[in-house]
Amino acid sequence: MRLDKMNRVALAAIAGIGGMSLAWLASAATPPGGGATPPADFSRCAGCHSTQSGANKIGPSLAGVFGRTSGAVPGYNYSAALKDAKIVWDEQTLNKFLQSPSGLVHGTKMFATLPDAAARQRVIAYLKTLQPQNAAAK
């Protein structure tokens, strides 16, 4: 009888932890405020970049990146090369940068690439959804 009760408690704990894990995964994958869900390809970016306005990590926040000028996020210490580049991030410039950051801006600190063209297009489509006012609510 006692072993049966311990088994039920253990199963309930496992189910609770499993439920919390699923809830955490759902909340991590789905941005608050009804924003777009990031594509799986974005996981390569998320380690260094936040999607929350004002939340810089190793790289600058990507909130509102589409249409922004390079080197313009307050509080982020950009390389001189990216500050001086004065690139306006649009589909074409993001595509080139994500394919080869140092090929577009020699001296940038960014080293990660997205060599697959389809993956770049999915990430760029997601970046378009990260408007500053939407990102600030996240």
QUIKA-V399865 format. One line per field, one symbol per residue. phi: phi as a letter, one per 20 degrees, with the letter a starting at -180 (. if undefined). psi: psi as a letter, one per 20 degrees, with the letter a starting at -180 (. if undefined). burial: I if it has 24 or more other ideal C-beta (glycine too) atoms within 12 Angstrom, else O. Layout:
# QUIKA-V399865
phi = ???
psi = ???
burial = ???
This chain:
# QUIKA-V399865
phi = .fffffffffffffffffffffffffffedffnmffeffgffgfeffdcedegndecfdfgefmffneegmdegndeffgfffffleefcgffffffffbgffecfofefcfccffffffffffffgfeefgffffff
psi = gghgghggggghgghgggggghgggghhhoqqjjrqpqqhhihhhhhhpqjppinqchrqqjpjhoiqpqkjppipnqqhghgihlppoagghgggghgngihgnpiqiphqrnhphhgghggghghhimqghghhi.
burial = OOOOOOOOOOOOOOOOOOOOOOOOOOOOOOIOOOIIOIIOIIOIIIOOIIIIIOOOOOIIIIIIIIOIOIIOIOOIOIOOOIOOIOIOIOOOIIIIIIIOIOOIIOOIOIOIIIOOOOIIOIIIOIIIIIIIOIIOOI
